[in-house]
Amino acid sequence: MSDDILRRIGEVIESRKPGNGADPTTSYVAKLFDKGLDSILKKVGEEATETVMAAKDGDAQKVVYEVADLWFHSMVALAHFGLRPEDVLRELARREGLSGLEEFASRTPKANP
């Protein structure tokens, strides 16, 4: 298996964005885009919570199922911002080999307003 599945799903999501001819009455993703960012983010939050609950239940297969939902809805959020799965894969590749503490320390601190 490869990252091709992420690319293919990303292409389908992209094809459902407004202006690409997808009908919100027949496409779940087009409906999410039509409802706007708040609805997309609500689904990401719901799926994150369901992932945590599945993990707390100790059901490995349900964790896989819920993480798949979380990844999917996260990909819809990425597409909303004009991003693709490849952008996340590049960021993960950039972090590869760094310790988590090292990577965190390398982030630019946000200025106080």
Backbone atoms as SQL, in Angstrom:
CREATE TABLE atoms (id INTEGER PRIMARY KEY, chain TEXT, resi INTEGER, resn TEXT, atom TEXT, x REAL, y REAL, z REAL);
INSERT INTO atoms VALUES
  (1, 'A', 1, 'MET', 'N', 0.852, -1.174, 0.000),
  (2, 'A', 1, 'MET', 'CA', 0.000, 0.000, 0.000),
  (3, 'A', 1, 'MET', 'C', 0.901, 1.241, 0.000),
  (4, 'A', 2, 'SER', 'N', 0.433, 2.317, -0.585),
  (5, 'A', 2, 'SER', 'CA', 1.243, 3.525, -0.659),
  (6, 'A', 2, 'SER', 'C', 0.383, 4.750, -0.398),
  (7, 'A', 3, 'ASP', 'N', 1.029, 5.900, -0.527),
  (8, 'A', 3, 'ASP', 'CA', 0.288, 7.142, -0.329),
  (9, 'A', 3, 'ASP', 'C', -0.621, 7.460, -1.508),
  (10, 'A', 4, 'ASP', 'N', -0.662, 6.581, -2.525),
  (11, 'A', 4, 'ASP', 'CA', -1.562, 6.782, -3.663),
  (12, 'A', 4, 'ASP', 'C', -3.018, 6.895, -3.234),
  (13, 'A', 5, 'ILE', 'N', -3.412, 6.142, -2.231),
  (14, 'A', 5, 'ILE', 'CA', -4.809, 6.194, -1.791),
  (15, 'A', 5, 'ILE', 'C', -5.138, 7.588, -1.258),
  (16, 'A', 6, 'LEU', 'N', -4.206, 8.195, -0.539),
  (17, 'A', 6, 'LEU', 'CA', -4.437, 9.552, -0.046),
  (18, 'A', 6, 'LEU', 'C', -4.559, 10.526, -1.209),
  (19, 'A', 7, 'ARG', 'N', -3.710, 10.375, -2.212),
  (20, 'A', 7, 'ARG', 'CA', -3.769, 11.247, -3.386),
  (21, 'A', 7, 'ARG', 'C', -5.098, 11.080, -4.109),
  (22, 'A', 8, 'ARG', 'N', -5.525, 9.824, -4.297),
  (23, 'A', 8, 'ARG', 'CA', -6.788, 9.571, -5.010),
  (24, 'A', 8, 'ARG', 'C', -7.986, 10.126, -4.244),
  (25, 'A', 9, 'ILE', 'N', -8.015, 9.915, -2.948),
  (26, 'A', 9, 'ILE', 'CA', -9.113, 10.459, -2.143),
  (27, 'A', 9, 'ILE', 'C', -9.072, 11.988, -2.188),
  (28, 'A', 10, 'GLY', 'N', -7.871, 12.544, -2.117),
  (29, 'A', 10, 'GLY', 'CA', -7.724, 13.994, -2.217),
  (30, 'A', 10, 'GLY', 'C', -8.273, 14.532, -3.525),
  (31, 'A', 11, 'GLU', 'N', -8.046, 13.808, -4.614),
  (32, 'A', 11, 'GLU', 'CA', -8.569, 14.224, -5.917),
  (33, 'A', 11, 'GLU', 'C', -10.096, 14.185, -5.945),
  (34, 'A', 12, 'VAL', 'N', -10.677, 13.156, -5.349),
  (35, 'A', 12, 'VAL', 'CA', -12.138, 13.073, -5.290),
  (36, 'A', 12, 'VAL', 'C', -12.689, 14.234, -4.460),
  (37, 'A', 13, 'ILE', 'N', -12.086, 14.489, -3.313),
  (38, 'A', 13, 'ILE', 'CA', -12.532, 15.598, -2.465),
  (39, 'A', 13, 'ILE', 'C', -12.436, 16.906, -3.244),
  (40, 'A', 14, 'GLU', 'N', -11.317, 17.097, -3.931),
  (41, 'A', 14, 'GLU', 'CA', -11.125, 18.320, -4.723),
  (42, 'A', 14, 'GLU', 'C', -12.223, 18.472, -5.768),
  (43, 'A', 15, 'SER', 'N', -12.632, 17.361, -6.363),
  (44, 'A', 15, 'SER', 'CA', -13.663, 17.410, -7.406),
  (45, 'A', 15, 'SER', 'C', -15.037, 17.766, -6.853),
  (46, 'A', 16, 'ARG', 'N', -15.195, 17.693, -5.541),
  (47, 'A', 16, 'ARG', 'CA', -16.478, 17.995, -4.912),
  (48, 'A', 16, 'ARG', 'C', -16.575, 19.431, -4.404),
  (49, 'A', 17, 'LYS', 'N', -15.481, 20.194, -4.556),
  (50, 'A', 17, 'LYS', 'CA', -15.474, 21.579, -4.097),
  (51, 'A', 17, 'LYS', 'C', -16.427, 22.426, -4.941),
  (52, 'A', 18, 'PRO', 'N', -16.922, 23.527, -4.366),
  (53, 'A', 18, 'PRO', 'CA', -17.807, 24.413, -5.122),
  (54, 'A', 18, 'PRO', 'C', -17.141, 24.861, -6.425),
  (55, 'A', 19, 'GLY', 'N', -17.938, 24.940, -7.453),
  (56, 'A', 19, 'GLY', 'CA', -17.437, 25.352, -8.750),
  (57, 'A', 19, 'GLY', 'C', -16.973, 24.204, -9.623),
  (58, 'A', 20, 'ASN', 'N', -16.948, 22.994, -9.067),
  (59, 'A', 20, 'ASN', 'CA', -16.516, 21.822, -9.832),
  (60, 'A', 20, 'ASN', 'C', -17.693, 20.974, -10.301),
  (61, 'A', 21, 'GLY', 'N', -18.900, 21.458, -10.097),
  (62, 'A', 21, 'GLY', 'CA', -20.078, 20.773, -10.611),
  (63, 'A', 21, 'GLY', 'C', -20.675, 19.706, -9.714),
  (64, 'A', 22, 'ALA', 'N', -20.122, 19.524, -8.515),
  (65, 'A', 22, 'ALA', 'CA', -20.681, 18.512, -7.609),
  (66, 'A', 22, 'ALA', 'C', -21.968, 19.043, -6.983),
  (67, 'A', 23, 'ASP', 'N', -22.934, 18.170, -6.843),
  (68, 'A', 23, 'ASP', 'CA', -24.253, 18.529, -6.329),
  (69, 'A', 23, 'ASP', 'C', -24.354, 18.192, -4.839),
  (70, 'A', 24, 'PRO', 'N', -24.553, 19.207, -3.989),
  (71, 'A', 24, 'PRO', 'CA', -24.672, 18.957, -2.552),
  (72, 'A', 24, 'PRO', 'C', -25.842, 18.052, -2.166),
  (73, 'A', 25, 'THR', 'N', -26.802, 17.866, -3.065),
  (74, 'A', 25, 'THR', 'CA', -27.923, 16.981, -2.726),
  (75, 'A', 25, 'THR', 'C', -27.579, 15.514, -2.983),
  (76, 'A', 26, 'THR', 'N', -26.487, 15.264, -3.726),
  (77, 'A', 26, 'THR', 'CA', -26.116, 13.879, -4.040),
  (78, 'A', 26, 'THR', 'C', -24.703, 13.520, -3.577),
  (79, 'A', 27, 'SER', 'N', -23.936, 14.502, -3.103),
  (80, 'A', 27, 'SER', 'CA', -22.561, 14.252, -2.661),
  (81, 'A', 27, 'SER', 'C', -22.376, 14.743, -1.235),
  (82, 'A', 28, 'TYR', 'N', -21.965, 13.830, -0.359),
  (83, 'A', 28, 'TYR', 'CA', -21.724, 14.181, 1.038),
  (84, 'A', 28, 'TYR', 'C', -20.649, 15.259, 1.158),
  (85, 'A', 29, 'VAL', 'N', -19.564, 15.112, 0.417),
  (86, 'A', 29, 'VAL', 'CA', -18.465, 16.076, 0.504),
  (87, 'A', 29, 'VAL', 'C', -18.907, 17.436, -0.044),
  (88, 'A', 30, 'ALA', 'N', -19.620, 17.439, -1.160),
  (89, 'A', 30, 'ALA', 'CA', -20.131, 18.704, -1.701),
  (90, 'A', 30, 'ALA', 'C', -21.062, 19.370, -0.688),
  (91, 'A', 31, 'LYS', 'N', -21.832, 18.575, 0.025),
  (92, 'A', 31, 'LYS', 'CA', -22.731, 19.110, 1.054),
  (93, 'A', 31, 'LYS', 'C', -21.929, 19.748, 2.190),
  (94, 'A', 32, 'LEU', 'N', -20.836, 19.092, 2.611),
  (95, 'A', 32, 'LEU', 'CA', -19.983, 19.677, 3.654),
  (96, 'A', 32, 'LEU', 'C', -19.416, 21.015, 3.193),
  (97, 'A', 33, 'PHE', 'N', -18.877, 21.040, 1.966),
  (98, 'A', 33, 'PHE', 'CA', -18.338, 22.295, 1.431),
  (99, 'A', 33, 'PHE', 'C', -19.424, 23.364, 1.364),
  (100, 'A', 34, 'ASP', 'N', -20.613, 22.973, 0.954),
  (101, 'A', 34, 'ASP', 'CA', -21.724, 23.911, 0.826),
  (102, 'A', 34, 'ASP', 'C', -22.108, 24.510, 2.179),
  (103, 'A', 35, 'LYS', 'N', -22.020, 23.712, 3.232),
  (104, 'A', 35, 'LYS', 'CA', -22.365, 24.188, 4.572),
  (105, 'A', 35, 'LYS', 'C', -21.289, 25.099, 5.159),
  (106, 'A', 36, 'GLY', 'N', -20.053, 24.978, 4.662),
  (107, 'A', 36, 'GLY', 'CA', -18.989, 25.885, 5.090),
  (108, 'A', 36, 'GLY', 'C', -18.026, 25.297, 6.106),
  (109, 'A', 37, 'LEU', 'N', -17.037, 26.110, 6.425),
  (110, 'A', 37, 'LEU', 'CA', -15.931, 25.681, 7.278),
  (111, 'A', 37, 'LEU', 'C', -16.395, 25.205, 8.650),
  (112, 'A', 38, 'ASP', 'N', -17.340, 25.885, 9.267),
  (113, 'A', 38, 'ASP', 'CA', -17.775, 25.469, 10.602),
  (114, 'A', 38, 'ASP', 'C', -18.304, 24.039, 10.601),
  (115, 'A', 39, 'SER', 'N', -19.049, 23.657, 9.576),
  (116, 'A', 39, 'SER', 'CA', -19.569, 22.284, 9.492),
  (117, 'A', 39, 'SER', 'C', -18.446, 21.281, 9.268),
  (118, 'A', 40, 'ILE', 'N', -17.490, 21.663, 8.445),
  (119, 'A', 40, 'ILE', 'CA', -16.340, 20.777, 8.207),
  (120, 'A', 40, 'ILE', 'C', -15.581, 20.563, 9.515),
  (121, 'A', 41, 'LEU', 'N', -15.300, 21.642, 10.221),
  (122, 'A', 41, 'LEU', 'CA', -14.548, 21.544, 11.474),
  (123, 'A', 41, 'LEU', 'C', -15.327, 20.801, 12.548),
  (124, 'A', 42, 'LYS', 'N', -16.635, 20.952, 12.555),
  (125, 'A', 42, 'LYS', 'CA', -17.459, 20.207, 13.505),
  (126, 'A', 42, 'LYS', 'C', -17.292, 18.711, 13.275),
  (127, 'A', 43, 'LYS', 'N', -17.272, 18.293, 12.003),
  (128, 'A', 43, 'LYS', 'CA', -17.088, 16.862, 11.692),
  (129, 'A', 43, 'LYS', 'C', -15.706, 16.398, 12.114),
  (130, 'A', 44, 'VAL', 'N', -14.672, 17.212, 11.910),
  (131, 'A', 44, 'VAL', 'CA', -13.325, 16.836, 12.345),
  (132, 'A', 44, 'VAL', 'C', -13.330, 16.627, 13.857),
  (133, 'A', 45, 'GLY', 'N', -13.946, 17.547, 14.574),
  (134, 'A', 45, 'GLY', 'CA', -14.021, 17.420, 16.031),
  (135, 'A', 45, 'GLY', 'C', -14.789, 16.191, 16.477),
  (136, 'A', 46, 'GLU', 'N', -15.910, 15.921, 15.825),
  (137, 'A', 46, 'GLU', 'CA', -16.701, 14.732, 16.166),
  (138, 'A', 46, 'GLU', 'C', -15.882, 13.460, 15.945),
  (139, 'A', 47, 'GLU', 'N', -15.197, 13.401, 14.815),
  (140, 'A', 47, 'GLU', 'CA', -14.424, 12.196, 14.502),
  (141, 'A', 47, 'GLU', 'C', -13.228, 12.042, 15.439),
  (142, 'A', 48, 'ALA', 'N', -12.626, 13.161, 15.857),
  (143, 'A', 48, 'ALA', 'CA', -11.533, 13.085, 16.827),
  (144, 'A', 48, 'ALA', 'C', -12.037, 12.528, 18.157),
  (145, 'A', 49, 'THR', 'N', -13.203, 13.002, 18.579),
  (146, 'A', 49, 'THR', 'CA', -13.798, 12.512, 19.823),
  (147, 'A', 49, 'THR', 'C', -14.138, 11.032, 19.720),
  (148, 'A', 50, 'GLU', 'N', -14.713, 10.619, 18.590),
  (149, 'A', 50, 'GLU', 'CA', -15.043, 9.203, 18.398),
  (150, 'A', 50, 'GLU', 'C', -13.793, 8.334, 18.368),
  (151, 'A', 51, 'THR', 'N', -12.687, 8.878, 17.857),
  (152, 'A', 51, 'THR', 'CA', -11.421, 8.141, 17.861),
  (153, 'A', 51, 'THR', 'C', -10.945, 7.926, 19.296),
  (154, 'A', 52, 'VAL', 'N', -11.013, 8.964, 20.093),
  (155, 'A', 52, 'VAL', 'CA', -10.598, 8.868, 21.496),
  (156, 'A', 52, 'VAL', 'C', -11.478, 7.858, 22.227),
  (157, 'A', 53, 'MET', 'N', -12.785, 7.920, 21.996),
  (158, 'A', 53, 'MET', 'CA', -13.702, 7.001, 22.675),
  (159, 'A', 53, 'MET', 'C', -13.419, 5.545, 22.278),
  (160, 'A', 54, 'ALA', 'N', -13.144, 5.309, 20.998),
  (161, 'A', 54, 'ALA', 'CA', -12.835, 3.952, 20.541),
  (162, 'A', 54, 'ALA', 'C', -11.553, 3.449, 21.201),
  (163, 'A', 55, 'ALA', 'N', -10.573, 4.333, 21.313),
  (164, 'A', 55, 'ALA', 'CA', -9.315, 3.939, 21.952),
  (165, 'A', 55, 'ALA', 'C', -9.527, 3.639, 23.428),
  (166, 'A', 56, 'LYS', 'N', -10.331, 4.453, 24.091),
  (167, 'A', 56, 'LYS', 'CA', -10.621, 4.216, 25.506),
  (168, 'A', 56, 'LYS', 'C', -11.345, 2.889, 25.702),
  (169, 'A', 57, 'ASP', 'N', -12.170, 2.498, 24.712),
  (170, 'A', 57, 'ASP', 'CA', -12.880, 1.217, 24.780),
  (171, 'A', 57, 'ASP', 'C', -11.948, 0.039, 24.517),
  (172, 'A', 58, 'GLY', 'N', -10.760, 0.321, 23.964),
  (173, 'A', 58, 'GLY', 'CA', -9.796, -0.740, 23.701),
  (174, 'A', 58, 'GLY', 'C', -10.116, -1.587, 22.484),
  (175, 'A', 59, 'ASP', 'N', -10.971, -1.090, 21.594),
  (176, 'A', 59, 'ASP', 'CA', -11.376, -1.838, 20.406),
  (177, 'A', 59, 'ASP', 'C', -10.512, -1.404, 19.223),
  (178, 'A', 60, 'ALA', 'N', -9.479, -2.197, 18.916),
  (179, 'A', 60, 'ALA', 'CA', -8.503, -1.830, 17.899),
  (180, 'A', 60, 'ALA', 'C', -9.151, -1.616, 16.525),
  (181, 'A', 61, 'GLN', 'N', -10.072, -2.485, 16.138),
  (182, 'A', 61, 'GLN', 'CA', -10.698, -2.331, 14.827),
  (183, 'A', 61, 'GLN', 'C', -11.536, -1.062, 14.748),
  (184, 'A', 62, 'LYS', 'N', -12.202, -0.731, 15.846),
  (185, 'A', 62, 'LYS', 'CA', -12.997, 0.501, 15.871),
  (186, 'A', 62, 'LYS', 'C', -12.083, 1.726, 15.827),
  (187, 'A', 63, 'VAL', 'N', -10.903, 1.630, 16.426),
  (188, 'A', 63, 'VAL', 'CA', -9.933, 2.731, 16.351),
  (189, 'A', 63, 'VAL', 'C', -9.551, 2.966, 14.892),
  (190, 'A', 64, 'VAL', 'N', -9.275, 1.893, 14.159),
  (191, 'A', 64, 'VAL', 'CA', -8.933, 2.017, 12.740),
  (192, 'A', 64, 'VAL', 'C', -10.078, 2.687, 11.977),
  (193, 'A', 65, 'TYR', 'N', -11.286, 2.244, 12.211),
  (194, 'A', 65, 'TYR', 'CA', -12.466, 2.796, 11.544),
  (195, 'A', 65, 'TYR', 'C', -12.611, 4.292, 11.831),
  (196, 'A', 66, 'GLU', 'N', -12.473, 4.665, 13.090),
  (197, 'A', 66, 'GLU', 'CA', -12.655, 6.067, 13.478),
  (198, 'A', 66, 'GLU', 'C', -11.510, 6.942, 12.984),
  (199, 'A', 67, 'VAL', 'N', -10.284, 6.422, 13.002),
  (200, 'A', 67, 'VAL', 'CA', -9.159, 7.198, 12.476),
  (201, 'A', 67, 'VAL', 'C', -9.336, 7.418, 10.972),
  (202, 'A', 68, 'ALA', 'N', -9.870, 6.411, 10.270),
  (203, 'A', 68, 'ALA', 'CA', -10.150, 6.599, 8.838),
  (204, 'A', 68, 'ALA', 'C', -11.140, 7.743, 8.643),
  (205, 'A', 69, 'ASP', 'N', -12.181, 7.805, 9.472),
  (206, 'A', 69, 'ASP', 'CA', -13.137, 8.922, 9.400),
  (207, 'A', 69, 'ASP', 'C', -12.453, 10.250, 9.718),
  (208, 'A', 70, 'LEU', 'N', -11.593, 10.246, 10.731),
  (209, 'A', 70, 'LEU', 'CA', -10.885, 11.464, 11.123),
  (210, 'A', 70, 'LEU', 'C', -9.968, 11.945, 10.000),
  (211, 'A', 71, 'TRP', 'N', -9.212, 11.027, 9.420),
  (212, 'A', 71, 'TRP', 'CA', -8.327, 11.402, 8.307),
  (213, 'A', 71, 'TRP', 'C', -9.137, 11.961, 7.144),
  (214, 'A', 72, 'PHE', 'N', -10.240, 11.296, 6.818),
  (215, 'A', 72, 'PHE', 'CA', -11.064, 11.745, 5.693),
  (216, 'A', 72, 'PHE', 'C', -11.557, 13.171, 5.915),
  (217, 'A', 73, 'HIS', 'N', -12.138, 13.410, 7.073),
  (218, 'A', 73, 'HIS', 'CA', -12.681, 14.743, 7.332),
  (219, 'A', 73, 'HIS', 'C', -11.570, 15.780, 7.466),
  (220, 'A', 74, 'SER', 'N', -10.408, 15.376, 7.940),
  (221, 'A', 74, 'SER', 'CA', -9.258, 16.275, 7.966),
  (222, 'A', 74, 'SER', 'C', -8.826, 16.629, 6.547),
  (223, 'A', 75, 'MET', 'N', -8.931, 15.676, 5.637),
  (224, 'A', 75, 'MET', 'CA', -8.603, 15.936, 4.237),
  (225, 'A', 75, 'MET', 'C', -9.597, 16.919, 3.617),
  (226, 'A', 76, 'VAL', 'N', -10.851, 16.846, 4.014),
  (227, 'A', 76, 'VAL', 'CA', -11.835, 17.824, 3.543),
  (228, 'A', 76, 'VAL', 'C', -11.447, 19.209, 4.064),
  (229, 'A', 77, 'ALA', 'N', -11.034, 19.292, 5.326),
  (230, 'A', 77, 'ALA', 'CA', -10.593, 20.575, 5.887),
  (231, 'A', 77, 'ALA', 'C', -9.368, 21.093, 5.131),
  (232, 'A', 78, 'LEU', 'N', -8.419, 20.226, 4.847),
  (233, 'A', 78, 'LEU', 'CA', -7.251, 20.638, 4.062),
  (234, 'A', 78, 'LEU', 'C', -7.687, 21.238, 2.728),
  (235, 'A', 79, 'ALA', 'N', -8.582, 20.539, 2.039),
  (236, 'A', 79, 'ALA', 'CA', -9.045, 20.996, 0.725),
  (237, 'A', 79, 'ALA', 'C', -9.720, 22.350, 0.821),
  (238, 'A', 80, 'HIS', 'N', -10.426, 22.590, 1.898),
  (239, 'A', 80, 'HIS', 'CA', -11.069, 23.892, 2.093),
  (240, 'A', 80, 'HIS', 'C', -10.026, 25.018, 2.017),
  (241, 'A', 81, 'PHE', 'N', -8.832, 24.745, 2.519),
  (242, 'A', 81, 'PHE', 'CA', -7.760, 25.737, 2.547),
  (243, 'A', 81, 'PHE', 'C', -6.834, 25.645, 1.332),
  (244, 'A', 82, 'GLY', 'N', -7.251, 24.861, 0.336),
  (245, 'A', 82, 'GLY', 'CA', -6.439, 24.737, -0.872),
  (246, 'A', 82, 'GLY', 'C', -5.221, 23.854, -0.693),
  (247, 'A', 83, 'LEU', 'N', -5.255, 22.997, 0.318),
  (248, 'A', 83, 'LEU', 'CA', -4.141, 22.097, 0.611),
  (249, 'A', 83, 'LEU', 'C', -4.492, 20.681, 0.189),
  (250, 'A', 84, 'ARG', 'N', -3.449, 19.867, 0.046),
  (251, 'A', 84, 'ARG', 'CA', -3.625, 18.483, -0.382),
  (252, 'A', 84, 'ARG', 'C', -2.912, 17.545, 0.586),
  (253, 'A', 85, 'PRO', 'N', -3.232, 16.261, 0.543),
  (254, 'A', 85, 'PRO', 'CA', -2.534, 15.307, 1.414),
  (255, 'A', 85, 'PRO', 'C', -1.011, 15.374, 1.244),
  (256, 'A', 86, 'GLU', 'N', -0.550, 15.666, 0.041),
  (257, 'A', 86, 'GLU', 'CA', 0.887, 15.747, -0.223),
  (258, 'A', 86, 'GLU', 'C', 1.557, 16.815, 0.640),
  (259, 'A', 87, 'ASP', 'N', 0.821, 17.875, 0.971),
  (260, 'A', 87, 'ASP', 'CA', 1.373, 18.921, 1.831),
  (261, 'A', 87, 'ASP', 'C', 1.671, 18.371, 3.223),
  (262, 'A', 88, 'VAL', 'N', 0.783, 17.550, 3.735),
  (263, 'A', 88, 'VAL', 'CA', 0.984, 16.940, 5.054),
  (264, 'A', 88, 'VAL', 'C', 2.102, 15.904, 4.978),
  (265, 'A', 89, 'LEU', 'N', 2.131, 15.122, 3.902),
  (266, 'A', 89, 'LEU', 'CA', 3.191, 14.127, 3.749),
  (267, 'A', 89, 'LEU', 'C', 4.569, 14.792, 3.682),
  (268, 'A', 90, 'ARG', 'N', 4.663, 15.939, 3.001),
  (269, 'A', 90, 'ARG', 'CA', 5.936, 16.673, 2.956),
  (270, 'A', 90, 'ARG', 'C', 6.340, 17.145, 4.351),
  (271, 'A', 91, 'GLU', 'N', 5.366, 17.617, 5.120),
  (272, 'A', 91, 'GLU', 'CA', 5.672, 18.070, 6.478),
  (273, 'A', 91, 'GLU', 'C', 6.125, 16.901, 7.350),
  (274, 'A', 92, 'LEU', 'N', 5.475, 15.757, 7.205),
  (275, 'A', 92, 'LEU', 'CA', 5.903, 14.580, 7.968),
  (276, 'A', 92, 'LEU', 'C', 7.312, 14.161, 7.556),
  (277, 'A', 93, 'ALA', 'N', 7.602, 14.213, 6.261),
  (278, 'A', 93, 'ALA', 'CA', 8.940, 13.869, 5.774),
  (279, 'A', 93, 'ALA', 'C', 9.977, 14.840, 6.342),
  (280, 'A', 94, 'ARG', 'N', 9.612, 16.121, 6.429),
  (281, 'A', 94, 'ARG', 'CA', 10.529, 17.108, 6.998),
  (282, 'A', 94, 'ARG', 'C', 10.854, 16.784, 8.453),
  (283, 'A', 95, 'ARG', 'N', 9.862, 16.284, 9.159),
  (284, 'A', 95, 'ARG', 'CA', 10.047, 15.971, 10.580),
  (285, 'A', 95, 'ARG', 'C', 10.740, 14.632, 10.819),
  (286, 'A', 96, 'GLU', 'N', 10.769, 13.795, 9.812),
  (287, 'A', 96, 'GLU', 'CA', 11.341, 12.457, 9.985),
  (288, 'A', 96, 'GLU', 'C', 12.781, 12.558, 10.464),
  (289, 'A', 97, 'GLY', 'N', 13.082, 11.818, 11.487),
  (290, 'A', 97, 'GLY', 'CA', 14.431, 11.803, 12.033),
  (291, 'A', 97, 'GLY', 'C', 14.678, 12.844, 13.109),
  (292, 'A', 98, 'LEU', 'N', 13.755, 13.773, 13.281),
  (293, 'A', 98, 'LEU', 'CA', 13.864, 14.746, 14.362),
  (294, 'A', 98, 'LEU', 'C', 13.193, 14.170, 15.596),
  (295, 'A', 99, 'SER', 'N', 13.746, 14.453, 16.736),
  (296, 'A', 99, 'SER', 'CA', 13.013, 14.062, 17.937),
  (297, 'A', 99, 'SER', 'C', 11.814, 14.995, 18.049),
  (298, 'A', 100, 'GLY', 'N', 10.750, 14.512, 18.645),
  (299, 'A', 100, 'GLY', 'CA', 9.569, 15.342, 18.822),
  (300, 'A', 100, 'GLY', 'C', 9.875, 16.606, 19.604),
  (301, 'A', 101, 'LEU', 'N', 10.736, 16.491, 20.601),
  (302, 'A', 101, 'LEU', 'CA', 11.097, 17.656, 21.406),
  (303, 'A', 101, 'LEU', 'C', 11.894, 18.657, 20.574),
  (304, 'A', 102, 'GLU', 'N', 12.789, 18.139, 19.741),
  (305, 'A', 102, 'GLU', 'CA', 13.595, 18.999, 18.871),
  (306, 'A', 102, 'GLU', 'C', 12.703, 19.730, 17.860),
  (307, 'A', 103, 'GLU', 'N', 11.772, 19.006, 17.267),
  (308, 'A', 103, 'GLU', 'CA', 10.878, 19.613, 16.280),
  (309, 'A', 103, 'GLU', 'C', 10.031, 20.693, 16.941),
  (310, 'A', 104, 'PHE', 'N', 9.500, 20.404, 18.110),
  (311, 'A', 104, 'PHE', 'CA', 8.668, 21.367, 18.818),
  (312, 'A', 104, 'PHE', 'C', 9.464, 22.627, 19.149),
  (313, 'A', 105, 'ALA', 'N', 10.704, 22.463, 19.595),
  (314, 'A', 105, 'ALA', 'CA', 11.549, 23.603, 19.956),
  (315, 'A', 105, 'ALA', 'C', 11.899, 24.456, 18.742),
  (316, 'A', 106, 'SER', 'N', 11.891, 23.847, 17.544),
  (317, 'A', 106, 'SER', 'CA', 12.269, 24.586, 16.333),
  (318, 'A', 106, 'SER', 'C', 11.152, 25.485, 15.816),
  (319, 'A', 107, 'ARG', 'N', 9.960, 25.320, 16.317),
  (320, 'A', 107, 'ARG', 'CA', 8.836, 26.144, 15.869),
  (321, 'A', 107, 'ARG', 'C', 9.036, 27.582, 16.318),
  (322, 'A', 108, 'THR', 'N', 8.678, 28.501, 15.448),
  (323, 'A', 108, 'THR', 'CA', 8.800, 29.922, 15.774),
  (324, 'A', 108, 'THR', 'C', 7.730, 30.287, 16.788),
  (325, 'A', 109, 'PRO', 'N', 8.141, 30.872, 17.911),
  (326, 'A', 109, 'PRO', 'CA', 7.119, 31.287, 18.893),
  (327, 'A', 109, 'PRO', 'C', 6.233, 32.370, 18.310),
  (328, 'A', 110, 'LYS', 'N', 4.961, 32.325, 18.675),
  (329, 'A', 110, 'LYS', 'CA', 4.013, 33.329, 18.212),
  (330, 'A', 110, 'LYS', 'C', 4.197, 34.601, 19.025),
  (331, 'A', 111, 'ALA', 'N', 4.138, 35.730, 18.337),
  (332, 'A', 111, 'ALA', 'CA', 4.273, 37.017, 19.021),
  (333, 'A', 111, 'ALA', 'C', 3.012, 37.298, 19.817),
  (334, 'A', 112, 'ASN', 'N', 3.193, 37.929, 20.947),
  (335, 'A', 112, 'ASN', 'CA', 2.039, 38.341, 21.758),
  (336, 'A', 112, 'ASN', 'C', 1.430, 39.577, 21.135),
  (337, 'A', 113, 'PRO', 'N', 0.099, 39.617, 21.003),
  (338, 'A', 113, 'PRO', 'CA', -0.549, 40.788, 20.393),
  (339, 'A', 113, 'PRO', 'C', -0.458, 42.007, 21.267);
